[in-house]
Amino acid sequence: MDGVRVRYGQTLAVRDVTLSVAPSEILALLGPSGCGKTTLLRTIAGFIRAEAGRVLVDGAGIDHLPPGKRGVGIVFQSYALFPHMTAAQNVAYGLEARGRPKAEIIRRVEAALAAVRMDAFGARRPGALSGGQQQRIALARALAIEPSILLLDEPFAALDRSLRLDLQLEIKRIQRRFGVTCVLVTHDQDEAMSMADRMAVMRGGEVEQVGPPAEVYDSPATAFVAGFVGTTNRLHGRVEAREGAAYRVRLDVGATVTAESPRGFAAGDRVLLCARPEQLALRPAEDADPAAWPARLRLSMPLGPALIHDVEAGTAELKLHQSRHGPPPPPGPVRVALLPGARPSLFPASLSPEGDSA
């Protein structure tokens, strides 16, 4: 995708996006509703014509080609199966439209159904299949044409949690087996982080950050990415001094902490420190460490092997995440501190977590 721009009337839905996807890679387009991720996917598929920019596959432009000629398979959130056809007929549809010989169609349909473990259900119509089974048939239909690119448009949104995980594993297994290049659109950060080799976080038609999921989570490029990917605690403060690659920051909540940042700050600059729940720890209320700040534990909620603490520190509401050992602590006064080795992110305080001027 080279400088792709898409407009709906006066609304610019995709703003000059440039992205590359490597062979056999899964790239996740992640972002809130209306950020342009589905528009970008449909532009790749050929359902939407870009106002500017190009879509290239193996270095060759495909913008002039209709959807059926692009070598692209797509799986929709709504499955989009023909209700009057059997599962096998649905899978065969794309091959028949391309004029493939009957023997080849039979072979490919059987192989595609077997790949998604639905070979015993080929004679059933969609109405006799569960939601997860219909999604498998939609995937088999996309794979049957042997696409060079597989596009997944929120394919798990309509499924329950356990079935969603099963199908995520299924699709990743199939993708690895066939080596197909894949672009996944989702608003679910867990889905993107578990399935993708790289993720592109979008906002307002633009890409804010691209990278491996762990890199995006650990080193967010913007305050928006820090707030959208995972959970983050936001604490305002002022830079006191630079100490090598790090800055000494006096937080408004009453503690002095040290945080690294590739950005350049001067003494006196207002900053926003973003810390993940697992980067913070509770301390006793009488702890005198200057790097800890006073707070009040409102409640603790067990979540499997972990405890989630809901903490209030001045006007800041914090979430802390720690392993569960014994009963949760009682509500009341506490202190909070960064764990040793924690690497919170530091941003200019002129930007809110959503990235707009505050």
Secondary structure by P-SEA (a helix, b strand, c coil): ccbbbbbccccccccbbbbbbcccbbbbbcccccccaaaaaaaaaccccccccccccccccccccccccccbbbbcccccccccccaaaaaaaaaaaacccaaaaaaaaaaaaaaaccccccccccccccaaaaaaaaaaaaacccccbbbbccccccccaaaaaaaaaaaaaaaaaabbbbbbbbccaaaaaacccbbbbbccccccccccaaaaaaccccaaaaaaccbbbbbbbbbccccccccccccccbbbbbbbbcccccccbbbbbbbccccccccccccccccbbbbbbccccccccbbbbbcccccbbbbbbbcccccccccccbbbbbcccbbbbbcccccccccccc
